[in-house]
Amino acid sequence: MEGFLFQATIYLAAAVIAVPIAARLGLGSVLGYLAAGIIIGPMLGLVGSETKDLQHFAEFGVVMMLFLIGLELEPRALWDMRHKLLGLGGMQIGFSTLALMGIAMAYDQPWGVALAVGLTLSLSSTAIVLQTLSEKGLMQTAGGRSIFSVLLAQDIAVIPMLAFLPLTVVMLPLATVSPDGSINVGEHADVGHADGHGSAAADAAIHFIDTLPAWGITMVTIGAVAGIIITGVFFTRPVFRYIHAAKLREMYTALALLIVVGISATMMLVGLSPALGAFLAGVVLASSEFRHELETDLEPFKGLLLGLFFITVGAGINFALLASDWVIILGMALLVILVKGAILFVLGRLFKLRGRDQWLFALGLAQAGEFGFVLVSFSVATGVMPDNVAEVLLLVIALTMLITPLLFIVHDVISRLSVDAATAPDDDEIEDEGTVIIAGIGRFGQIVNRLVQASGFETVVLDHNPKTIAVMRRFGFKAFLGDPTRADVLRKAGLADARVLVVALDDQKAARGLVKYARAQRPDLHIVARAHDRTDVYHLYQAGADDIVREMFDGSLRAGRYVLENLGLSEYEAAEAQRIFYHHDRMSVRELAQVWRPDVAPADNKAYVARAKELEKDLETAFLNRSEDDDQRRA
């Protein structure tokens, strides 16, 4: 017990120290976890042989991650991805396997070993890539969605890979137990304890399935998948209601874990990927009203297990082997990244990815992945791959995973420096000049434009996003493609004669620059600007905007009025409270803008804090006077 607590303390302390430092340096949490593993493992020797056992346990974090991803995808969305799953994903696996197999054969490896190497290295790291995409907010980009499609195709492809690899030597049974008893996708022997000895019930189930004919195993597999779908559709709601009746918060967490663990065990019994089964269950439950409950309960477990997985990868790097021939081994890791990256770059171009998305797709999937450890272990157990090749291959996989966060940093640099000239069409020739110029036509600018046009005034709408302009034109609105922060575009739009400029850009810095430029060119121009928050209001005020609208302010006021009405105030009283607050807040912003300093945080600005307290007391006085007036009116 003492040894377990000591090891747990080491792992947790390493994560708590290293990860925040990496995040603060902009390196991402994944690189922090990997660095923590290297420090406590190869460098300081604080952890040892238990690392491999922990890694097999921590791989369950990948299963949870795919379950949570499935919760975000409804079946219709998954069906819409079928072309990328089969086309983009299939081509990536096929071309990468052939290229890496050819390189292995060039180094005098037999074709069976070379094929195993190619298949193993063709897979990418679901855990690292999806975690990094989520952290950087890239999941919903075109490149991010393409990456997810390929990763999902790879997870599905693990199953036929495991079935095919033994055929390269002799016809061995698929359910060969790996020497270390690890959790190998597609092996019945995984169900049970870490030492490879399962419970009597699990052993009996495995033995029963192994004795079935081929068609029987197929039927059991189909039945398991159908059972997951049927259970998700028809039985989860009654079970959740039953748990809800207990009024015990921890029971929700227990049920969420039961769903994921139970599905994983079922999938492994029938020789399928637990990660794939968990993803399928997530898709089935995506339309359930309990989806957010499941996400909330499982997210902490997923994060901790993935973090532990990355630490064990770092701790498991064999630096002794690396030191013995570091030039060749590091060169092999870089060669894998270059070959896969080149193939991915070309495929991205074929599937109409351009610019930043194309680079994200190529760099994000260029590494080998955690399922590579599974395939290597399985290949050794079935006699496909000799031990000496496996040792080097495991080290290459770990190194490519270690390099992956650096590839994302390279992508960030490319994104900042590059301009998507290939995808950015030429600006439109602006033919009209309007009374009102609207810069930015997102959800904010659209409402302004519709209101002004419906009132009979001409507008000139400018936006630099071609997709947004295309949507506007599809609905019959006239809009022009062009960067509204450019002087020549504003001049063509009629800045010299316009009466009002509406600044509704998402980019706060660009919006402030536009306001400042327009005020310098036209001191008499009335400028209405959208602000993200109160600090943005002060910047726009100093830049010269006349009317500044906080994007959430009016909606929040309406919500507050509804709350007051449902607390017993009449519609008139609630509306009056809203009016008083509105006018007082606008006055407060103007007052506070006089003492606000951009180089000092508001909480550290003594004059700002003192004036804010005075204004808050004025608000309380105004509401007190209103209450007295209401009492007199009722009397």
NORZILIN-V721333 format. One record per residue. N is the residue number from 1. RES is the residue in one letter. PHI is phi in whole degrees, -180 to 180 (* if undefined). Layout:
[[N:RES:PHI] [N:RES:PHI]]
This chain:
[[1:M:*] [2:E:-63] [3:G:-63] [4:F:-63] [5:L:-64] [6:F:-64] [7:Q:-64] [8:A:-62] [9:T:-62] [10:I:-64] [11:Y:-62] [12:L:-67] [13:A:-63] [14:A:-61] [15:A:-66] [16:V:-64] [17:I:-83] [18:A:-77] [19:V:-66] [20:P:-60] [21:I:-64] [22:A:-63] [23:A:-65] [24:R:-67] [25:L:-81] [26:G:80] [27:L:-91] [28:G:89] [29:S:-70] [30:V:-62] [31:L:-64] [32:G:-64] [33:Y:-64] [34:L:-62] [35:A:-64] [36:A:-61] [37:G:-64] [38:I:-64] [39:I:-66] [40:I:-81] [41:G:-100] [42:P:-60] [43:M:-79] [44:L:-101] [45:G:67] [46:L:-78] [47:V:-125] [48:G:-141] [49:S:-67] [50:E:-74] [51:T:-61] [52:K:-65] [53:D:-65] [54:L:-65] [55:Q:-62] [56:H:-65] [57:F:-69] [58:A:-69] [59:E:-59] [60:F:-65] [61:G:-63] [62:V:-64] [63:V:-62] [64:M:-64] [65:M:-62] [66:L:-68] [67:F:-63] [68:L:-67] [69:I:-66] [70:G:-59] [71:L:-63] [72:E:-88] [73:L:-119] [74:E:-79] [75:P:-52] [76:R:-63] [77:A:-65] [78:L:-66] [79:W:-64] [80:D:-66] [81:M:-89] [82:R:-60] [83:H:-68] [84:K:-74] [85:L:-62] [86:L:-83] [87:G:-81] [88:L:-64] [89:G:-66] [90:G:-63] [91:M:-67] [92:Q:-62] [93:I:-64] [94:G:-64] [95:F:-68] [96:S:-65] [97:T:-61] [98:L:-64] [99:A:-66] [100:L:-72] [101:M:-64] [102:G:-62] [103:I:-66] [104:A:-63] [105:M:-67] [106:A:-66] [107:Y:-96] [108:D:67] [109:Q:-88] [110:P:-58] [111:W:-62] [112:G:-66] [113:V:-66] [114:A:-62] [115:L:-64] [116:A:-61] [117:V:-63] [118:G:-62] [119:L:-62] [120:T:-64] [121:L:-80] [122:S:-72] [123:L:-81] [124:S:-113] [125:S:-88] [126:T:-59] [127:A:-63] [128:I:-67] [129:V:-67] [130:L:-66] [131:Q:-61] [132:T:-69] [133:L:-61] [134:S:-65] [135:E:-63] [136:K:-91] [137:G:68] [138:L:-104] [139:M:-64] [140:Q:-94] [141:T:-76] [142:A:-61] [143:G:-66] [144:G:-64] [145:R:-67] [146:S:-67] [147:I:-60] [148:F:-62] [149:S:-62] [150:V:-67] [151:L:-62] [152:L:-66] [153:A:-62] [154:Q:-65] [155:D:-61] [156:I:-68] [157:A:-70] [158:V:-58] [159:I:-63] [160:P:-64] [161:M:-62] [162:L:-64] [163:A:-76] [164:F:-88] [165:L:-54] [166:P:-62] [167:L:-70] [168:T:-76] [169:V:-116] [170:V:-138] [171:M:-77] [172:L:-102] [173:P:-64] [174:L:-64] [175:A:-87] [176:T:-75] [177:V:-82] [178:S:-72] [179:P:-59] [180:D:-95] [181:G:67] [182:S:-75] [183:I:-81] [184:N:-100] [185:V:-59] [186:G:95] [187:E:-113] [188:H:-63] [189:A:-67] [190:D:-71] [191:V:-77] [192:G:147] [193:H:-83] [194:A:-66] [195:D:-87] [196:G:93] [197:H:-103] [198:G:-85] [199:S:-72] [200:A:-61] [201:A:-65] [202:A:-66] [203:D:-62] [204:A:-65] [205:A:-66] [206:I:-64] [207:H:-63] [208:F:-64] [209:I:-67] [210:D:-65] [211:T:-84] [212:L:-73] [213:P:-68] [214:A:-58] [215:W:-67] [216:G:-68] [217:I:-63] [218:T:-61] [219:M:-65] [220:V:-64] [221:T:-64] [222:I:-62] [223:G:-63] [224:A:-65] [225:V:-64] [226:A:-63] [227:G:-62] [228:I:-63] [229:I:-65] [230:I:-63] [231:T:-61] [232:G:-65] [233:V:-79] [234:F:-109] [235:F:-111] [236:T:-69] [237:R:-63] [238:P:-60] [239:V:-67] [240:F:-64] [241:R:-65] [242:Y:-64] [243:I:-66] [244:H:-62] [245:A:-65] [246:A:-74] [247:K:56] [248:L:-121] [249:R:-60] [250:E:-68] [251:M:-69] [252:Y:-64] [253:T:-63] [254:A:-62] [255:L:-67] [256:A:-60] [257:L:-67] [258:L:-61] [259:I:-61] [260:V:-70] [261:V:-66] [262:G:-63] [263:I:-64] [264:S:-62] [265:A:-63] [266:T:-63] [267:M:-62] [268:M:-70] [269:L:-61] [270:V:-97] [271:G:82] [272:L:-110] [273:S:-71] [274:P:-64] [275:A:-65] [276:L:-66] [277:G:-63] [278:A:-65] [279:F:-62] [280:L:-60] [281:A:-63] [282:G:-63] [283:V:-62] [284:V:-62] [285:L:-90] [286:A:-63] [287:S:-93] [288:S:-78] [289:E:-72] [290:F:-97] [291:R:-59] [292:H:-67] [293:E:-63] [294:L:-65] [295:E:-61] [296:T:-64] [297:D:-73] [298:L:-94] [299:E:-56] [300:P:-63] [301:F:-64] [302:K:-61] [303:G:-62] [304:L:-67] [305:L:-68] [306:L:-65] [307:G:-60] [308:L:-63] [309:F:-61] [310:F:-65] [311:I:-62] [312:T:-67] [313:V:-62] [314:G:-64] [315:A:-70] [316:G:-88] [317:I:-67] [318:N:-86] [319:F:-71] [320:A:-65] [321:L:-66] [322:L:-62] [323:A:-67] [324:S:-68] [325:D:-154] [326:W:-67] [327:V:-64] [328:I:-69] [329:I:-68] [330:L:-64] [331:G:-63] [332:M:-64] [333:A:-62] [334:L:-67] [335:L:-64] [336:V:-59] [337:I:-64] [338:L:-66] [339:V:-65] [340:K:-65] [341:G:-61] [342:A:-65] [343:I:-63] [344:L:-65] [345:F:-63] [346:V:-67] [347:L:-63] [348:G:-59] [349:R:-65] [350:L:-64] [351:F:-97] [352:K:67] [353:L:-89] [354:R:-136] [355:G:58] [356:R:-60] [357:D:-65] [358:Q:-67] [359:W:-67] [360:L:-61] [361:F:-64] [362:A:-72] [363:L:-76] [364:G:-69] [365:L:-111] [366:A:-77] [367:Q:-88] [368:A:-87] [369:G:-130] [370:E:-65] [371:F:-68] [372:G:-63] [373:F:-61] [374:V:-64] [375:L:-67] [376:V:-64] [377:S:-59] [378:F:-68] [379:S:-65] [380:V:-67] [381:A:-64] [382:T:-93] [383:G:81] [384:V:-75] [385:M:-126] [386:P:-72] [387:D:-62] [388:N:-65] [389:V:-68] [390:A:-62] [391:E:-61] [392:V:-67] [393:L:-65] [394:L:-61] [395:L:-68] [396:V:-63] [397:I:-59] [398:A:-61] [399:L:-66] [400:T:-64] [401:M:-66] [402:L:-67] [403:I:-79] [404:T:-53] [405:P:-57] [406:L:-67] [407:L:-65] [408:F:-68] [409:I:-66] [410:V:-60] [411:H:-62] [412:D:-61] [413:V:-64] [414:I:-61] [415:S:-62] [416:R:-75] [417:L:-93] [418:S:-91] [419:V:-123] [420:D:-77] [421:A:-64] [422:A:-69] [423:T:-106] [424:A:-91] [425:P:-70] [426:D:-65] [427:D:-62] [428:D:-71] [429:E:-80] [430:I:-80] [431:E:-96] [432:D:-109] [433:E:-123] [434:G:-118] [435:T:-67] [436:V:-123] [437:I:-105] [438:I:-112] [439:A:-98] [440:G:102] [441:I:-125] [442:G:-79] [443:R:-65] [444:F:-77] [445:G:-64] [446:Q:-62] [447:I:-64] [448:V:-60] [449:N:-62] [450:R:-63] [451:L:-64] [452:V:-67] [453:Q:-66] [454:A:-64] [455:S:-86] [456:G:98] [457:F:-106] [458:E:-83] [459:T:-127] [460:V:-117] [461:V:-100] [462:L:-123] [463:D:-157] [464:H:-95] [465:N:-98] [466:P:-64] [467:K:-66] [468:T:-63] [469:I:-64] [470:A:-63] [471:V:-65] [472:M:-59] [473:R:-68] [474:R:-62] [475:F:-92] [476:G:91] [477:F:-95] [478:K:-87] [479:A:-148] [480:F:-122] [481:L:-85] [482:G:176] [483:D:-81] [484:P:-69] [485:T:-87] [486:R:-87] [487:A:-62] [488:D:-67] [489:V:-67] [490:L:-64] [491:R:-64] [492:K:-67] [493:A:-77] [494:G:97] [495:L:-59] [496:A:-65] [497:D:-116] [498:A:-66] [499:R:-95] [500:V:-138] [501:L:-117] [502:V:-105] [503:V:-103] [504:A:-127] [505:L:-83] [506:D:-72] [507:D:-75] [508:Q:-64] [509:K:-64] [510:A:-64] [511:A:-63] [512:R:-65] [513:G:-63] [514:L:-65] [515:V:-61] [516:K:-64] [517:Y:-67] [518:A:-64] [519:R:-66] [520:A:-67] [521:Q:-78] [522:R:-134] [523:P:-60] [524:D:-90] [525:L:-73] [526:H:-89] [527:I:-114] [528:V:-108] [529:A:-125] [530:R:-90] [531:A:-118] [532:H:-82] [533:D:-157] [534:R:-66] [535:T:-62] [536:D:-64] [537:V:-59] [538:Y:-63] [539:H:-61] [540:L:-68] [541:Y:-62] [542:Q:-68] [543:A:-73] [544:G:119] [545:A:-72] [546:D:-86] [547:D:-116] [548:I:-121] [549:V:-116] [550:R:-75] [551:E:-63] [552:M:-102] [553:F:-66] [554:D:-64] [555:G:-63] [556:S:-67] [557:L:-62] [558:R:-63] [559:A:-62] [560:G:-63] [561:R:-65] [562:Y:-63] [563:V:-62] [564:L:-63] [565:E:-62] [566:N:-83] [567:L:-95] [568:G:118] [569:L:-75] [570:S:-73] [571:E:-61] [572:Y:-66] [573:E:-64] [574:A:-66] [575:A:-65] [576:E:-67] [577:A:-63] [578:Q:-63] [579:R:-65] [580:I:-63] [581:F:-62] [582:Y:-60] [583:H:-69] [584:H:-67] [585:D:-67] [586:R:-63] [587:M:-65] [588:S:-63] [589:V:-62] [590:R:-64] [591:E:-66] [592:L:-69] [593:A:-63] [594:Q:-72] [595:V:-108] [596:W:-72] [597:R:-126] [598:P:-67] [599:D:-93] [600:V:-130] [601:A:-63] [602:P:-52] [603:A:-67] [604:D:-98] [605:N:-93] [606:K:-61] [607:A:-65] [608:Y:-64] [609:V:-63] [610:A:-62] [611:R:-68] [612:A:-63] [613:K:-65] [614:E:-62] [615:L:-67] [616:E:-66] [617:K:-65] [618:D:-61] [619:L:-65] [620:E:-62] [621:T:-64] [622:A:-62] [623:F:-71] [624:L:-66] [625:N:-63] [626:R:-64] [627:S:-63] [628:E:-65] [629:D:-64] [630:D:-64] [631:D:-65] [632:Q:-66] [633:R:-66] [634:R:-66] [635:A:-70]]
